[in-house]
């Protein structure tokens, strides 16, 4: 019987034989291809779209506009406060809040004074009638000043109407006008406090536009921090 010859298997066909290791050049080419593909994909994923860019531009424009509006409102309110302080001093003297503690002068208030007070208040009302759109915080301050001067103007008009009545009918109307006056002064102090904080946030430091001639009216008092940006190392207070 003939003997069969068995051919040994090739090395690459042996069970458990390891595959040849990849060459360094092949690895390098694979890495370069992957980088070329991943680069554009990462750029497309990471870059902001047109909507995001437009929103960022809008926010930057709004911030610049608000800083400008804060400066303009501060200048306007400061001018109004300078004009109102002597007027309110005269009003408080002519119509004291507590007649028992501070008796008013005998007789009606001079009509010339009343006319001048009305003129100044009407001028203030016109100055603060403009309502440009700004941020919510700035709009609150602007609306506060507008409401304050409107209320103070109504108070002076009510005083003027009271002075035309018979002496025995004046006091209830004068009391009403005094309540309007106190409400207007309180409104102004709230708006001034809001504006002070707006200026601090805008980097301008404290800016005080409070009415200085109306103590005892229940208004918010200004703090004692100097105006302007704080000096280096100086404590701040909001």
Protein Blocks (a to p, Z undefined) as FASTA:
>chain_A
ZZdddddddfklpghiacddddfklmmmmmmmmmmmmmmmmmmmmpccfklmmmmmmmmm
mmmmmmmmmmmmmmmmmmmmmmmmmmmmmmmmmmcfblmlmccdedjddfklmmmmmmmm
mmmmmmmmpccdddfklmmmmmmmmmmmmmmmmmmmmmmmmmmpcfklmmmmmmmmmmmm
mmmmmmmmmmmmmmmmmmmmnonopadfbdfklghklpacddfbdedjddehiacdZZ
